[in-house]
Amino acid sequence: MWFYRPQASKPTLCNHKVGLGFDPSSGKYKVVQAYTLYSNNGKMTRFEIISLGESSWRELSAPQGMLDLAVLGVVFWNGALYWKMIDGIDIEIVEFNLSDEKFHAITFPENFSHFQPQAPLQLMDSGGFLTIVERSSGQIKLWRLMRNKIGEDASVSLQQTYDTHVNWGNAVYYEIIGDSTHNSYLLKVGFRNSQCERCEHLTQFFPQKRQYSHLDIPSLPDRFYTVCFKPSLVSPIAASLRSN
């Protein structure tokens, strides 16, 4: 009698996102990566961290409820990494404190329902505030996210609305990378060529002037992933010496 045991397929890695931040309590720069593994047993999201001076990644212990979520984006702000995650059509925001290396879910007031399901939301450090960017076909809305204590509901207030003067869609799309001191925003703009391949480039958007300025960067690949990080003005060398 023979028994056939099929070989387990190799897990597939998807939704790989990387966040860079500075831990003021230890004076170390830290990198956290998140990715989703798909296998015969289903899917699971993992988080790993490495600090300046370390030689290997450490797996982080995330709450069980987060392991079933897909990671869509991350931003560093005020000593923590903020992850945008999705569960079906529901958007969730999770804070990862770089000092104690713990996760905290951010909850919104029950009466807050401005964000539509599957709305293309982004997280951004804008003017020193944690900001939710809501993108629609022809508008950009900037919402300021504030919370006094861990565990409390977050307060959200609309700060700015811009007309993009472009009808965005599946053929031409964009995402905001960050803002600057010149009343402009850096965008990653993409489109599909005649072979239906995605091509992307960087563009500066001046909402007050209603202008776009293409940034010609030599050797920039047709498709790329961006990590937005505002420097803490702490030298990596000085941080390394301090940690030793």
Helices and strands as residue ranges (DSSP letters): E 12-23, E 28-39, E 42-51, E 58-59, G 64-66, E 70-77, E 80-87, E 90-97, E 102-106, E 121-126, E 129-135, E 139-146, E 155-163, E 172-179, E 185-192, E 198-206, E 211-215, H 236-243
